[in-house]
């Protein structure tokens, strides 16, 4: 059964910050990944079409498909995990999230739907206006 992850995009003010960081990873390591201390126990479910949904400014805004999970031990002997991600960023309809630490599982039923492809999302749009347009189904 497919499952997703939801994760705070710490330090990002908008999606372009995430894209910039991952572009750096792509150039430096030839792949896009996110490193986490905890290894997901539901790896098989995540690899059945699961995505990581990024929370930026208390809203899920974008997702990326998880393409592989690599466990490793770092130089300090700490067990860690790379979540290898598809470099494509898929904008989603906004979904509010309270702050939390780490990541959480997200069922497909609770995940926000993808935003329509033909709508340009203005990152400078005030949050109140964006939320109102989302409620009206226009974003």
Buried (B, 14 or more C-beta within 10 A) or exposed (E): EBBBBBBBBEEBEBBEBBBEBBEEBEEEEEBBBBEBEEBBEBBEBBBEEBBBBBBBEBBBBBBBBBBEBEEEEEEEEEEBBBBBBBBEBBBBBBBEBEEEEEBBBBEEEEBBEEBEEEEEBEEEEEEEEBBEBBEEEEB
